[in-house]
Amino acid sequence: MTVVTIITPALVIKTLLPPRSQAARSPSPGSKRPCARSAGRWRSCETLGPSRELSAGQEGRRGAPGTCPACAPMLRALTNARRLARPWKALRARSCASHGPAGPPEIQVRALAGADHRIAEILMNRPSACNALGNVLVNQLLEALAQLREDQQVRVLLFRSGVKGVFCAAAFPAPTIAAMDGFALGGGLELALACDLRVAASSAVMGLIETTRGLLPGAGGTQRLPRCIGVALAKELIFTGRRLNGAQAQALGLVNHTVSQNEDGNAAYHRARELAQEILPQAPIAVRLGKVAIDRGMEVDIASGMAIEGICYAQNIPTQDRLEGMAAFREKRPPRFVGK
């Protein structure tokens, strides 16, 4: 096996690659070195000198020296995952009403309190159109996500509907959970597929039904559904436009949990909060880096994915939370993670 040095932002790590030619084993100064994302295929980033590394200020910046365009998204994700140093400021309930006519906002954001501290919610509320993905709702959703990205201490984000019986995210560094208590058809299911985890009531109805309307899924459904349940099943559901209930969706692996619906019609929401509370005590940087490793690793071959995992693992080593976790283990006490 050959040990190859991979240069990454403010970090040099080593990973094992299959044997290569002698030239590959002994790169000369100024030669091309493999980028992290394509290490397993030995494709190169921009030429790097023998001692050229990226500074912290260059992390994730498109076009920074030594960063190829293919790597830039992963480097930005790593930067976002590590950026948790700002003190927590509790979110106030607020609305995102720009880009739309006067009237009730279609997207509302609020922070939970008490035991749910550091959990934020996005409430989708367009009852006149059953939360259909209109321009106003989408623009307000994007605005809300942009605002929440600045609240780096948000550790879990819940998506729920303010319209009873209907559910209807973009990339977000912390774990995201979709609570589906009613209909999630077409774009509604595509929104749920964009979340990391999904919880559905047994009475929920979901499906990519676009082909029954002369369309095809156009908000990520053709890409995310196969990655979730496999290519053959995804084709079957999209080709037929079939609708599933919560139990059927869980059997296919489309949702993580199914719960019996309650009289208030919000059983999935309560289960999603319980799931968020399980995530909340864990080390936030480690959780975010784990999300980066999984999401980026799924886009590449296994060798490149292992290299990405190694980068994320090394990024977590110097954190205070890792030291706290080790100390808590030795002292047989619960850890107190601070996100640094």
C-alpha positions as CSV (number, residue, x, y, z in Angstrom):
1,M,0.0,0.0,0.0
2,T,1.2,3.5,-0.7
3,V,0.9,6.4,1.8
4,V,-0.1,9.6,0.0
5,T,-0.3,13.0,1.6
6,I,-3.5,14.9,0.8
7,I,-3.4,18.6,1.3
8,T,-6.7,20.1,2.6
9,P,-7.6,23.5,4.2
10,A,-5.4,24.1,7.2
11,L,-4.9,20.3,7.5
12,V,-2.6,17.6,6.2
13,I,-3.8,14.1,6.6
14,K,-2.6,10.7,5.4
15,T,-4.7,8.1,3.7
16,L,-4.0,4.7,2.2
17,L,-4.5,4.3,-1.5
18,P,-4.0,1.3,-3.8
19,P,-0.4,0.9,-5.3
20,R,0.3,3.3,-8.1
21,S,3.2,3.9,-10.4
22,Q,6.6,5.0,-9.0
23,A,5.9,8.5,-10.2
24,A,2.7,8.6,-8.2
25,R,4.6,7.3,-5.1
26,S,7.2,10.1,-5.2
27,P,5.6,13.3,-6.3
28,S,8.1,16.1,-7.0
29,P,7.7,19.6,-5.6
30,G,5.2,21.5,-7.6
31,S,3.5,18.4,-9.0
32,K,-0.2,17.8,-9.0
33,R,-1.6,16.1,-5.9
34,P,-4.9,14.3,-5.6
35,C,-7.9,16.2,-4.3
36,A,-9.8,14.6,-1.4
37,R,-13.0,14.0,-3.3
38,S,-11.3,12.1,-6.1
39,A,-8.4,10.6,-4.2
40,G,-9.4,7.1,-5.1
41,R,-9.3,7.9,-8.8
42,W,-6.1,9.9,-8.6
43,R,-7.5,13.0,-10.4
44,S,-5.8,16.2,-9.4
45,C,-6.6,19.6,-8.0
46,E,-4.7,22.7,-9.0
47,T,-0.9,22.4,-8.8
48,L,0.4,22.8,-5.3
49,G,3.9,23.6,-4.2
50,P,5.7,21.6,-1.5
51,S,4.6,23.7,1.4
52,R,1.5,25.4,0.1
53,E,-1.6,24.9,2.3
54,L,-4.9,26.9,2.5
55,S,-5.4,29.2,5.4
56,A,-8.6,29.1,7.5
57,G,-9.8,32.2,5.6
58,Q,-9.6,30.3,2.3
59,E,-11.6,27.3,3.4
60,G,-14.4,26.4,1.0
61,R,-13.9,29.5,-1.1
62,R,-14.4,28.7,-4.8
63,G,-11.2,29.2,-6.7
64,A,-9.0,29.3,-3.6
65,P,-5.4,28.0,-4.4
66,G,-5.3,24.2,-4.3
67,T,-9.0,23.7,-4.3
68,C,-10.6,22.2,-7.4
69,P,-14.3,23.1,-8.3
70,A,-15.4,19.6,-7.4
71,C,-14.0,19.9,-3.9
72,A,-15.4,23.4,-3.2
73,P,-18.8,22.2,-2.0
74,M,-17.3,19.7,0.5
75,L,-14.9,22.3,1.8
76,R,-17.7,24.8,2.4
77,A,-19.7,22.0,4.2
78,L,-16.7,21.3,6.4
79,T,-16.4,25.0,7.2
80,N,-20.0,25.3,8.1
81,A,-19.8,22.2,10.3
82,R,-17.0,23.6,12.3
83,R,-18.4,27.2,12.6
84,L,-20.0,26.9,16.0
85,A,-18.0,29.4,18.0
86,R,-20.6,32.2,18.3
87,P,-22.6,32.3,21.5
88,W,-26.1,31.1,21.4
89,K,-28.8,33.7,20.9
90,A,-32.3,32.3,21.3
91,L,-34.4,32.7,18.2
92,R,-37.5,34.7,18.5
93,A,-40.7,33.6,16.6
94,R,-40.5,35.4,13.4
95,S,-42.1,35.5,9.9
96,C,-40.5,35.5,6.5
97,A,-42.9,37.6,4.4
98,S,-40.7,39.1,1.8
99,H,-41.2,38.5,-1.9
100,G,-44.9,38.1,-1.4
101,P,-48.1,40.2,-1.3
102,A,-49.5,41.5,1.9
103,G,-51.1,38.8,4.0
104,P,-50.3,36.1,6.5
105,P,-46.7,34.8,6.1
106,E,-46.5,31.3,4.5
107,I,-43.3,30.4,6.4
108,Q,-42.8,31.0,10.1
109,V,-39.7,30.3,12.2
110,R,-39.5,29.7,16.0
111,A,-37.2,28.3,18.6
112,L,-38.3,25.8,21.2
113,A,-37.6,26.3,24.8
114,G,-37.0,24.2,27.9
115,A,-35.9,20.7,27.2
116,D,-36.1,21.5,23.5
117,H,-33.7,24.4,23.7
118,R,-31.5,24.7,20.6
119,I,-34.2,23.0,18.4
120,A,-35.7,25.3,15.8
121,E,-38.9,24.8,13.8
122,I,-40.0,25.9,10.3
123,L,-43.8,26.1,10.0
124,M,-45.3,25.9,6.5
125,N,-48.6,27.7,6.4
126,R,-50.4,28.1,3.1
127,P,-53.9,26.7,3.8
128,S,-55.5,28.2,0.7
129,A,-53.3,25.9,-1.6
130,C,-52.6,23.0,0.8
131,N,-49.0,24.2,1.2
132,A,-48.4,23.9,-2.6
133,L,-44.9,25.1,-3.6
134,G,-45.7,28.5,-4.9
135,N,-43.1,31.2,-5.5
136,V,-43.9,33.0,-2.3
137,L,-43.7,29.9,-0.1
138,V,-40.4,28.8,-1.7
139,N,-38.8,32.3,-1.5
140,Q,-39.8,32.6,2.1
141,L,-38.5,29.1,2.9
142,L,-35.1,30.0,1.3
143,E,-35.0,33.2,3.3
144,A,-35.8,31.4,6.5
145,L,-33.0,28.8,5.9
146,A,-30.6,31.6,5.1
147,Q,-31.4,33.3,8.4
148,L,-31.1,30.1,10.3
149,R,-27.7,29.3,8.9
150,E,-26.5,32.4,10.8
151,D,-27.8,30.9,14.1
152,Q,-25.0,28.4,14.2
153,Q,-26.0,27.0,17.6
154,V,-29.2,25.5,16.1
155,R,-28.5,21.8,16.5
156,V,-31.7,20.3,15.0
157,L,-34.2,21.8,12.6
158,L,-37.8,20.5,12.3
159,F,-40.1,21.0,9.3
160,R,-43.8,20.8,10.0
161,S,-47.1,22.0,8.5
162,G,-49.4,24.6,9.9
163,V,-52.2,23.2,7.7
164,K,-53.8,20.2,9.4
165,G,-53.6,17.0,7.3
166,V,-51.0,18.4,4.8
167,F,-47.2,18.4,4.8
168,C,-45.5,20.5,2.4
169,A,-35.3,21.5,2.8
170,A,-32.7,23.0,1.2
171,A,-29.2,22.1,2.5
172,F,-28.7,22.9,6.1
173,P,-25.6,22.0,8.2
174,A,-27.5,20.7,11.3
175,P,-29.7,17.6,11.1
176,T,-33.2,18.2,9.6
177,I,-36.3,16.2,10.4
178,A,-39.5,16.2,8.4
179,A,-42.8,15.6,10.4
180,M,-45.5,14.3,8.0
181,D,-48.9,14.2,9.6
182,G,-51.0,14.4,6.4
183,F,-50.6,14.6,2.7
184,A,-47.1,14.8,1.2
185,L,-47.6,14.5,-2.5
186,G,-45.3,15.6,-5.3
187,G,-43.3,18.6,-4.1
188,G,-44.3,18.0,-0.5
189,L,-42.6,14.6,-0.6
190,E,-39.6,16.1,-2.4
191,L,-39.2,18.6,0.4
192,A,-39.3,15.7,2.9
193,L,-36.7,13.8,0.9
194,A,-34.4,16.8,1.2
195,C,-34.4,16.3,5.0
196,D,-32.1,13.9,6.8
197,L,-34.8,12.1,8.7
198,R,-38.5,11.6,8.1
199,V,-41.3,10.7,10.6
200,A,-44.8,10.0,9.3
201,A,-48.2,9.4,10.9
202,S,-49.8,6.0,9.9
203,S,-52.5,8.0,8.2
204,A,-50.2,10.1,6.2
205,V,-50.3,9.8,2.4
206,M,-47.2,10.4,0.3
207,G,-46.0,9.8,-3.2
208,L,-44.4,11.3,-6.3
209,I,-47.5,11.6,-8.4
210,E,-46.3,13.9,-11.1
211,T,-46.6,11.3,-13.9
212,T,-50.4,11.1,-13.2
213,R,-50.5,14.8,-14.1
214,G,-48.4,14.6,-17.3
215,L,-45.2,15.7,-15.5
216,L,-42.1,14.2,-13.8
217,P,-40.6,15.0,-10.4
218,G,-38.6,18.2,-10.9
219,A,-37.5,19.2,-7.4
220,G,-35.1,16.4,-6.7
221,G,-37.4,13.5,-6.5
222,T,-35.7,11.5,-9.4
223,Q,-32.4,11.8,-7.6
224,R,-33.2,11.6,-3.9
225,L,-35.8,8.8,-4.0
226,P,-33.4,6.3,-5.6
227,R,-30.7,7.1,-3.1
228,C,-33.3,6.6,-0.3
229,I,-35.0,3.3,-1.3
230,G,-33.0,2.0,-4.3
231,V,-33.3,2.5,-8.1
232,A,-35.8,-0.3,-8.9
233,L,-38.4,0.7,-6.2
234,A,-37.9,4.4,-7.0
235,K,-38.7,3.8,-10.7
236,E,-41.8,1.8,-9.7
237,L,-43.2,4.5,-7.5
238,I,-42.4,7.3,-10.0
239,F,-43.6,5.4,-13.1
240,T,-46.9,4.4,-11.4
241,G,-47.5,7.6,-9.4
242,R,-48.4,5.3,-6.5
243,R,-49.5,6.7,-3.1
244,L,-48.3,5.2,0.1
245,N,-49.5,5.4,3.7
246,G,-47.1,5.8,6.6
247,A,-46.7,2.0,7.3
248,Q,-46.0,1.2,3.7
249,A,-43.5,4.1,3.5
250,Q,-41.6,2.7,6.5
251,A,-41.6,-0.8,5.1
252,L,-39.8,0.6,2.0
253,G,-37.4,2.6,4.0
254,L,-38.8,5.9,2.8
255,V,-39.5,7.1,6.4
256,N,-37.5,6.4,9.6
257,H,-40.5,6.1,11.9
258,T,-44.3,5.7,11.7
259,V,-46.7,6.5,14.5
260,S,-50.4,6.1,15.0
261,Q,-52.2,9.4,14.4
262,N,-53.7,11.2,17.5
263,E,-56.9,13.2,17.8
264,D,-55.0,16.5,17.3
265,G,-53.4,15.3,14.1
266,N,-49.8,16.0,15.1
267,A,-48.5,12.6,16.2
268,A,-45.6,12.7,13.7
269,Y,-44.6,16.1,15.0
270,H,-44.3,14.9,18.6
271,R,-42.3,11.9,17.5
272,A,-40.0,14.1,15.5
273,R,-39.4,16.3,18.6
274,E,-38.6,13.1,20.6
275,L,-36.0,12.2,17.9
276,A,-34.6,15.7,18.0
277,Q,-34.2,15.4,21.7
278,E,-32.1,12.3,21.2
279,I,-29.8,14.1,18.9
280,L,-29.6,17.3,21.0
281,P,-27.2,16.0,23.7
282,Q,-24.6,14.7,21.2
283,A,-21.5,16.6,20.2
284,P,-22.8,19.1,17.6
285,I,-19.6,19.4,15.6
286,A,-19.2,15.6,15.4
287,V,-22.9,15.3,14.3
288,R,-22.5,17.9,11.6
289,L,-19.2,16.4,10.3
290,G,-20.9,13.0,10.3
291,K,-23.6,14.5,8.1
292,V,-21.0,15.9,5.8
293,A,-19.1,12.6,5.5
294,I,-22.3,10.7,4.7
295,D,-23.8,13.2,2.3
296,R,-20.6,13.8,0.3
297,G,-19.5,10.2,0.6
298,M,-22.7,9.0,-1.1
299,E,-21.8,11.1,-4.2
300,V,-18.5,9.3,-4.9
301,D,-16.9,5.9,-5.0
302,I,-16.0,4.0,-1.8
303,A,-12.3,4.9,-1.9
304,S,-13.0,8.6,-2.3
305,G,-15.7,8.3,0.4
306,M,-13.2,6.8,2.8
307,A,-10.9,9.8,2.1
308,I,-13.8,12.2,2.9
309,E,-14.5,10.3,6.1
310,G,-10.8,10.7,7.1
311,I,-10.9,14.4,6.4
312,C,-14.0,14.8,8.6
313,Y,-12.5,12.7,11.3
314,A,-9.3,14.7,11.4
315,Q,-11.3,18.0,11.5
316,N,-13.0,16.8,14.7
317,I,-9.8,15.8,16.5
318,P,-8.8,19.2,17.7
319,T,-12.2,20.1,19.1
320,Q,-12.9,20.8,22.8
321,D,-15.9,18.5,22.5
322,R,-13.7,15.5,21.6
323,L,-11.5,16.1,24.7
324,E,-14.7,16.5,26.8
325,G,-16.1,13.2,25.5
326,M,-12.9,11.3,26.4
327,A,-12.7,13.0,29.9
328,A,-16.4,12.1,30.6
329,F,-15.8,8.5,29.6
330,R,-12.8,8.2,31.9
331,E,-14.7,9.9,34.8
332,K,-17.9,7.9,34.2
333,R,-20.1,11.0,33.9
334,P,-22.3,12.5,31.2
335,P,-20.4,14.7,28.7
336,R,-21.1,18.5,28.5
337,F,-20.6,19.4,24.9
338,V,-20.3,23.1,24.0
339,G,-19.9,23.0,20.2
340,K,-16.3,24.1,20.1
